[in-house]
């Protein structure tokens, strides 16, 4: 049974499901942070967040501490490679 669980966890499909779920949670968290910090959130930003990798979302989450206004988030997204 344990071997079967380990094999499942190593499968590409299982890893993709975990990553997609983590990405959705990261997008939701960053969206809430933007709303709370700046009192605004444009729905046009959500597709841009969805286009980011997990690593880029993590960087954005850290960068939010440095932003002075919502436009800083837009600038950050415009400059992300």
C-alpha positions in Angstrom: 0.0 0.0 0.0 2.8 2.5 0.9 4.7 1.7 -2.3 1.5 2.5 -4.3 1.1 5.8 -2.5 4.7 6.7 -3.1 4.4 5.9 -6.8 1.3 8.0 -7.0 3.0 11.0 -5.4 5.8 10.7 -7.9 3.6 10.7 -10.9 3.5 13.7 -13.2 -0.3 14.0 -13.0 -0.2 14.1 -9.2 2.5 16.7 -9.2 0.6 18.8 -11.7 -2.6 18.7 -9.6 -0.6 19.8 -6.5 1.0 22.6 -8.4 -2.2 23.8 -9.9 -3.9 23.8 -6.5 -1.0 25.7 -5.0 -1.0 28.2 -7.8 -4.7 28.9 -7.4 -4.2 29.4 -3.7 -1.3 31.8 -4.3 -3.4 33.8 -6.8 -6.2 34.0 -4.3 -3.9 35.1 -1.5 -2.2 37.8 -3.6 -5.6 39.1 -4.8 -6.7 39.4 -1.2 -3.5 41.1 -0.2 -3.8 43.7 -3.0 -7.4 44.4 -2.0 -6.5 44.8 1.7 -3.4 46.8 1.2 -4.6 49.2 -1.5 -8.4 48.9 -1.2 -8.7 48.2 -4.9 -8.3 45.3 -7.3 -8.9 45.4 -11.0 -10.4 42.2 -12.4 -8.1 42.7 -15.4 -5.2 41.8 -13.3 -6.4 38.3 -12.5 -5.5 36.9 -16.0 -2.1 38.4 -15.6 -1.7 36.6 -12.2 -2.8 33.3 -13.7 -0.1 33.7 -16.4 2.7 33.8 -13.7 4.6 30.7 -12.5 4.5 29.7 -8.9 8.0 31.1 -8.5 6.9 34.5 -10.0 3.8 34.5 -7.7 6.1 34.0 -4.7 8.3 36.9 -5.8 5.2 39.1 -6.3 4.0 38.1 -2.8 7.3 39.3 -1.3 7.4 42.4 -3.5 4.0 43.5 -2.2 5.7 44.7 1.0 7.7 47.2 -1.0 4.8 48.6 -3.1 3.5 52.1 -2.1 0.4 52.0 -4.4 -1.6 49.6 -6.6 0.2 51.0 -9.7 3.5 49.5 -8.3 1.9 46.1 -8.7 0.9 46.9 -12.3 4.5 48.1 -13.0 5.9 45.0 -11.4 3.7 42.8 -13.7 4.7 44.9 -16.7 8.4 44.3 -16.0 8.3 40.6 -15.1 10.0 38.3 -17.6 
